[in-house]
Amino acid sequence: MQLKWKFNYYNELSIDELYAILQLRSEVFVVEQNCIYQDADSKDSTSFHLSGWDGGTLVAYCRILPPGASYKEASIGRVVSSPHYRNKGYGKQLMKEAIIHTLTQFNCKTIKISAQLYLQKFYEQLGFLQISESYLEDNIPHIEMLFYR
């Protein structure tokens, strides 16, 4: 199955798209990972949003933040795949699309992410390198990683 990819600035998202994004993020980051935290932060409104759709169903999503929003580098965050569509390669497709859009949109050479530690090998396969020791973020082990063009 081929996903339909959408790349939108915050104010270009429809109400239904934004609702689906927030619903998926909550389903995975809050409920599935049993992590109570404030997902809706002030960064969504200054970010681009990359989403992969199977008809009207959101399958994969991330937000792309400009340099200075989270780090001095451009960054990719809130990377998530629907539990109903996992292990089909959509997460890798999402990140490949996100890397291209980030490098192009911000004409940059590096991308920084805060990755959950258990996904380190996944991100390394995409070209990211670990640049920090493990740390806890919302009680989940994370590492900082950098992608160099």
C-alpha positions as CSV (number, residue, x, y, z in Angstrom):
1,M,0.0,0.0,0.0
2,Q,1.2,3.5,-0.9
3,L,0.6,6.2,1.6
4,K,-0.4,9.7,0.6
5,W,2.1,12.1,2.1
6,K,1.1,15.7,3.2
7,F,3.5,18.4,4.3
8,N,1.8,21.3,5.8
9,Y,2.6,24.4,7.9
10,Y,0.4,24.5,11.1
11,N,-2.2,27.0,9.8
12,E,-2.6,24.9,6.6
13,L,-3.8,21.8,8.5
14,S,-7.6,21.2,8.4
15,I,-9.4,20.8,11.7
16,D,-9.8,17.1,11.0
17,E,-6.1,16.6,10.2
18,L,-5.1,18.4,13.4
19,Y,-7.5,16.3,15.4
20,A,-6.2,13.0,13.8
21,I,-2.6,14.1,14.6
22,L,-3.3,15.0,18.2
23,Q,-5.4,11.8,18.6
24,L,-2.6,9.6,17.3
25,R,0.1,11.3,19.4
26,S,-2.1,10.9,22.5
27,E,-2.8,7.2,21.7
28,V,0.8,6.3,21.4
29,F,2.8,8.8,23.6
30,V,0.3,9.1,26.5
31,V,-1.8,5.9,26.5
32,E,0.4,3.2,25.0
33,Q,3.6,4.4,26.6
34,N,1.8,5.1,29.9
35,C,3.4,8.5,30.1
36,I,1.5,11.5,31.4
37,Y,2.9,14.6,29.9
38,Q,1.8,17.8,28.0
39,D,1.9,16.7,24.4
40,A,0.3,19.9,23.0
41,D,3.1,22.4,23.4
42,S,3.8,25.8,21.9
43,K,6.0,24.3,19.2
44,D,3.2,22.9,17.0
45,S,2.2,26.3,15.7
46,T,5.7,27.1,14.4
47,S,6.3,23.7,12.9
48,F,5.7,21.9,9.7
49,H,3.7,18.7,9.9
50,L,4.4,15.6,7.8
51,S,1.7,13.0,7.7
52,G,1.1,9.8,5.8
53,W,-2.5,8.8,5.1
54,D,-4.2,5.6,4.1
55,G,-7.4,7.2,2.8
56,G,-8.8,9.0,5.8
57,T,-6.7,7.2,8.3
58,L,-3.5,8.8,9.7
59,V,-0.8,6.1,9.6
60,A,2.4,8.0,10.3
61,Y,3.3,11.5,11.5
62,C,6.1,13.8,12.6
63,R,6.6,17.5,13.1
64,I,9.5,19.4,11.6
65,L,10.8,22.2,13.7
66,P,12.9,25.2,12.4
67,P,16.3,25.9,13.8
68,G,16.0,27.6,17.2
69,A,12.6,26.0,18.1
70,S,14.1,23.1,20.1
71,Y,17.8,23.2,19.2
72,K,20.0,25.5,17.3
73,E,19.7,22.9,14.4
74,A,16.5,22.1,12.6
75,S,14.8,19.1,14.2
76,I,12.3,16.3,13.8
77,G,10.0,15.4,16.6
78,R,6.8,13.6,17.7
79,V,7.7,10.7,15.3
80,V,4.8,8.3,15.5
81,S,3.3,5.3,13.7
82,S,-0.2,4.0,14.2
83,P,-0.2,0.8,16.2
84,H,-2.5,-0.7,13.5
85,Y,0.0,-0.2,10.7
86,R,3.3,-1.1,12.4
87,N,6.0,-3.4,11.0
88,K,5.2,-2.4,7.4
89,G,8.0,0.0,6.9
90,Y,6.0,3.2,7.2
91,G,8.1,4.6,10.0
92,K,11.2,4.4,7.8
93,Q,9.3,6.0,4.9
94,L,8.2,8.7,7.3
95,M,11.7,9.5,8.4
96,K,13.1,9.4,4.9
97,E,10.5,11.9,3.8
98,A,11.1,14.0,7.0
99,I,14.8,14.2,6.4
100,I,14.3,15.4,2.8
101,H,11.7,18.0,3.8
102,T,13.8,19.3,6.7
103,L,17.0,19.7,4.6
104,T,15.1,21.3,1.8
105,Q,12.8,23.6,3.8
106,F,15.6,25.0,6.0
107,N,18.5,24.6,3.6
108,C,20.5,23.0,6.4
109,K,23.2,20.4,6.7
110,T,22.3,18.9,10.1
111,I,19.2,17.7,11.9
112,K,19.0,17.0,15.6
113,I,16.6,14.7,17.3
114,S,15.8,13.5,20.8
115,A,15.3,9.7,20.3
116,Q,13.9,7.2,22.6
117,L,16.8,4.9,23.4
118,Y,15.2,1.7,22.2
119,L,14.9,3.3,18.7
120,Q,18.7,4.1,18.4
121,K,19.4,1.4,15.8
122,F,16.3,2.5,13.7
123,Y,17.7,6.1,13.6
124,E,21.3,4.9,13.0
125,Q,20.0,3.0,9.9
126,L,18.7,6.4,8.6
127,G,22.1,8.1,9.1
128,F,21.7,9.6,12.6
129,L,24.6,9.4,15.0
130,Q,24.4,9.4,18.8
131,I,25.8,12.6,20.3
132,S,24.8,12.4,24.0
133,E,24.7,10.0,26.9
134,S,21.3,8.5,27.8
135,Y,19.0,10.8,29.8
136,L,15.4,10.5,31.1
137,E,12.7,12.6,29.4
138,D,9.3,12.1,30.8
139,N,10.7,9.0,32.6
140,I,11.7,7.4,29.3
141,P,15.4,6.9,28.3
142,H,16.4,9.1,25.4
143,I,19.6,10.1,23.5
144,E,20.3,13.1,21.3
145,M,21.2,12.2,17.7
146,L,22.5,14.2,14.8
147,F,22.1,13.7,11.0
148,Y,24.8,15.2,8.8
149,R,24.2,15.8,5.1
